[in-house]
């Protein structure tokens, strides 16, 4: 095992995958959205639907990943998904392209993002010992927040030159990350079931099955819980509250900072306080963060809302992935995680599209924050009904 088992080329490769797939592929568009409207690239309706297009694409990512790893190595699929996500941003730099062009590229970004979320974390986690699994997941999922942080800081700077430069800038960041992590994916082993008989849930006990179902439901409602912040947060700050685009970018960068440190914080919390208890804490604080705009629009309320939702957006993903691993073991982790990613994707895609429709007709985003806070309360209830303790943890392979 390496002397530093947490930070190594494989965990950083996983970080790069989530940075490209979600941190930039999905979340950078949130910082761009008000600028695209103000610059006349899109109408309000079109801009919101483009955000939802990524969520629709996300639905197809998990099934696509399961299909492709039967015919190609995991490393090959991850590399292609990273390239697709990078090129989707570069392709959006053509202002005069037809609207359908942007819909296709944003949908492809969603497909690639889901594939990276399904494939990269399990293959990286299984390369490390069980005692550091939550912290490794934390490093991998911190890429989501790092991408959001980069978009929140770089896009307001790039936008002063042109909207085109913002699209290109994010595409270049993703492409450079792809190149830097390219070789690491060649050393990954195939996931269980990619070229052999697929793993099955039939051997799970009734208790395991119920636990996985409750985790899946919690994760599904969690997808609704973060939608207003990850679809409309900057637009809410800039256009509804009347603040500057720089202020919107700073609050989004705060979200990104929280999201960058969130997986690492929840990873350490999960390893020391237990994953179930940590999930309850995470969902509760996330619900508080989503609820803060309903209470006040004071800068401190906006700051803590950005930070809390930022911390626990990827942080809950880390804990859910690890809790699933504890429940079913390494052999079924990828299959179970794929099912949860698909359920998450359908939930956020359908509800996100509904929110995008109503956002263009509502006078305020308040009702959307209220819906999302309520969904997170359901997530808390689901985890409360799971058994307090799980069975023994299987021993994983180690990085040599």
N, C-alpha and C positions, 0 to 999 in steps of 0.2 A: 504494500500500500504506500502511496505517496506520503511524504512527510507532512504535507498540508492537504488533507483530504477534502476540505471544503472548497477552496479556490484552486482550480486546476483547469487544464485546457478543455476538459469535457463539460464541467459546470459552466464555464464561460461560453462554450459553444451553445449550450442550452439557453443561457441568458441571451445570446445573440438571436436565437430562433424566436423567442417570445418578444424580444425588442422589435424585430422586423414584422412578425406576424400580427401582433396586437398593439404594441407600443407605438409603432409608426403606421403599420398597415391599417389599423382601425382608429387609434386615438388622435393621430396627428390631424385628421380631418376635422375633429371637433374644434381645434384652434383655428383652422382655416375657414370654417363655415361663415362666421359673420363678415369676414373680409371678402369672401366670394360674393355675398349678397350685396355688400356696400359697393364693390367694384363693378357690379352689374354683370358678373359672369352668369349668375342664376337668379331666378325669382326665389322668394322665401320657400314656396312649396317645393320647387325643384331641389333646392339645397337640402331641405329636411328629408326628402325622399331619397336623395343620394346617400345620406347617412344611414337610412334604413336599408338601402341596397346592400351595404356591407353585411348587415345582420342577416339578410336573406341568404347571401352567399355562404355565411357561416354555417347555415343549416346543412349545406351539401358537403362541407369539408370533412366531417367525420366519416360518412359513408364512402367518400372518395378515398380517404386515407386507408380505410379497411380493405377496399378493393385493390388499391395500388400495391400495398405491401405483400400481396399474394404473388405479385409478378416481378417486383423490384425490391432491392434492399431498402431498409429504412433510411439509410444515409442518402441514397439517390433521391428518394421522394422528398426528404427534407430539403435537400439542395435545390431541387426544382421549385418547391414551394417558396423558398426564400427569394429565388430569382423572380418568380411571378409577382410576389408582393413588391419587390423593389421596382420592377418595370411598370407596375400599375401606377405608381406615382409619377415616374418620368413620362408615361404616356398621357397623363392628365394635364401636362404643361401646354397642350395645344388648345388655346382658347376658342378657336373657330371650329373645333370639331363638333359634330352633332351631339345632341344630348345623350343619345343612345350609347355613344362611345364612352362617355363618363359612367353611365350605368353599368356597362359591361366591365369596365376596369375596376370600379368600386366593388362590384359583385365578385370578381376574381380575387380581389384583395381579401374579401371575406372568406372565400373558399380556402385560399392559401393560409390565412390566419388560423382557421380551425384545424387544418391539417397539421400545422406546426404545434398547436396546443395539444392535439391528440398524441402525436408521435414523439416529440422531443422530450418532454418531462419524464415519461416512463423509461425511455431507453437510457437516459442519463442517470436517473435514480437507481436503476438496477445495477449500474456499474460501481456502486459504492456500498459500503457496509450499512447494515440496518440501523446502527446507532446514530448515524448522521443523516438519515434519509430526509427528515423534515428540514434540516438546514440546507441540504443540497437542493431540495425543492424550492426553498426560499431564494437561493442564489439564481436558480433557473427562472423563476417567475418574476424576479425583480427586474428583468428586462422589459416587462410591460410598463412599469413605472418609469424606468429610465427613458424609454421612448416617448412617453407622455411629457416628461420633464424637458427633454430635448426639444420637442415640438413647441412647448409653452414658452421656451426661451428663444429658440431660433426663428420661429415663424414671425413673431412681431418684428424682429430685426430684418428678416428677408422681405417682409411684406412692404417695407418702405421703399424697396427697390422696385419690386413688381410681384404680382401674384404668381406669375410664371416661375420666378426665382424660388418661391416657397415650395411649389410642387417639386421642382428640380432638386432643391436642397435636401428635402426629405428623402427623395429617391436616391440621391448620392450617398446619404448616410446609411440607408438600408443596403445599398449595393456594396459599399466598403465593408460593412459588417459581414455580409455574405462571403466576400473574398477572404477576410481575416479568419473566418471560422470554417472555411471550406474543407480543409484537410482533416479536421477533427472528426467529421462525420464519416470519413472513410474507415475509421477504426471501430465504429460501433458495430455491435453484433446484432443479427436479426432478432426482432421481438418474437417471443414465443407465439407460435401459430401462424407466422407470416408465410412459411413455406411448408408447414406440416399441418396435421389435423388441427382445426381451430379449437381453442379452449372453450369449455362449456360451463354454464352456471349450474348444471344438474347435480354436481357433487356438493353444492353448498347446503348447509343445514338451514332449517326454517328460520332460526335466529339470524344467521348471516344474511339470508335473503331479505328479511324484514329490515335489517339494519341498512343494507344497500338501498332498498326502496325508499326509506326515510331520508337517507343522505341525498338520493337523487331528487326527491321532492324539495328538500331544503335548497339544493343547488339550483333547481328550476325556478323557485320563487326568488332566489338571490339574483337571478338574471333580470328580473323585473326591478329589483331594488336599486340597481345602479344605473338604470337607463337614463333618467333625466340628467344626471351629472355627465354621463358619457355620450349624450346626444346633444344636449342644449345648454350645458352649464355656461360656456363662454358667451353664447348668444343671449342667454338670460341676463348675464352681467352687463353685456355691452348694449343690447337693444331694449331690454325691459327695465333695467335699473339705470340706464343712461350713462354708464361709465365708459371710459376710453378703451380702445382696443388693447392698449398696453396693459391696462388694469386687468382686462379679461385674460390676457396672456399670462400675467403674473399669478392670477388665481389658478389658472390651468397648470402653470409650472409648479405651484404649491401642491396641487393634486398629484402631479408627476413625482415630486420629491417624496410625498407620502407613499405613492405606489412603488417607488424604487426601494424604499427602506421597509415597506410593509411586509413583503414575503420573508425577509431576513428576520424581522422582529417576531412575526408569527411563527416562523420556523423555530427560533430559540424558545419561544413560549410553548409551542407544541411539544418539543423535546423535554421540557422541564415540568410543565403543568399538566400535560396530557392533551391529546388532540381534541377530544370531545369537549372538555372544559374550555379549551382555547377557542373552539368554534363558537360556543355560546357567548363568550366575551366578544369575539370578533363581530358576530351578527348584531349584537346589542349596540356596540359602539358605532357600527355602520348605520344602523337604523337612526341613532341619534344624529349622526352627520347628515343624513338625508333629510331629517326633520328640521334642522336648524333654519333653512330658508323660510319655513312656515312661521317661525317665531320672530325672526329679525333679519333685516338686510344690512345691519351694521357691519363694517369691514371685519371686525373680529369674528362675527358669526360666519361670514363668508369664508374667512381664513380657516377657521376650525372645521367648517363643513367641507371645504376643499381637502384639508389635510386628513380628516377622519375617513372620508369616503375614498380618498386616494390610498391610504394605508390598507384599508380592509377590502378594496376591490380585488387586487391580486392576492392579498393576504388570505382571504377566504378560499381562493382557488388553491393555494398551497395546502391549506389545512384539509380541504375536501379531498384533494388528491391523496394526501397522506392517510386520512381516515378511511378512504376506500381501500388503500393498500393494506391497512391493518385488518380490514374486514374480510378481504378475499384472498390476500397473498399475492406474490409476484406473478404467478402464472396467469391469474385472471385480472390483474390490475389494468392492463392495456384495454382489454375487452370492456371491463366495467367503466373505466375512465372514458372510453369512446362513447358508451351509452349515455354517460352523464353529460359529456360535451354536446352530444346530439340533442338531448333534452334541453340543456341550457340554450343551445342555438335556436331551437324551435321556439322556446319561450321568449327569448329576447328578440327574435326575428318577427314573430307575430305581434307581440305587444309593442315592440319598437315601431313597427309599421303603423299600428293604430295610434300610438303617441305622435308619430310624425304627421299623420293626417289631422289629428285634433290640434296639434301645436300651431298649425297654420291658421286655425280658426278661433283659438282661445285668446282671450285678452291677457291671460297670465298663465305662467307655468305652474302656479301653486297646486292645482289639482293633481298634476303629474307627480310632484314631490309627495303628496299625501298618499297616492296610490302605491308608490314605491316603498314608502315607509311601512305601510300596512303589509306589503308582501314580505318584507324582512321580518316582521313579527311572526308570520307563518313559518319562515325558515327557522327561527328560534324554537318554535313549538315542535317542529319536526325533529330537531336535534335533541330536545328534551326527552322525547319518547324513545330514543335509541338506547341500547344497553350501556351502562356506565363503563363497562370493561369489555375488552376484546380478547380474543384468543391469542395464543402465542404467535410471535412474528417469525416468518420464515427467514432464513439466513440468505443474504444476497451475495452476489459476486462483488469483488472489490476491484478498485482500480489498481492495476499492478504497475 
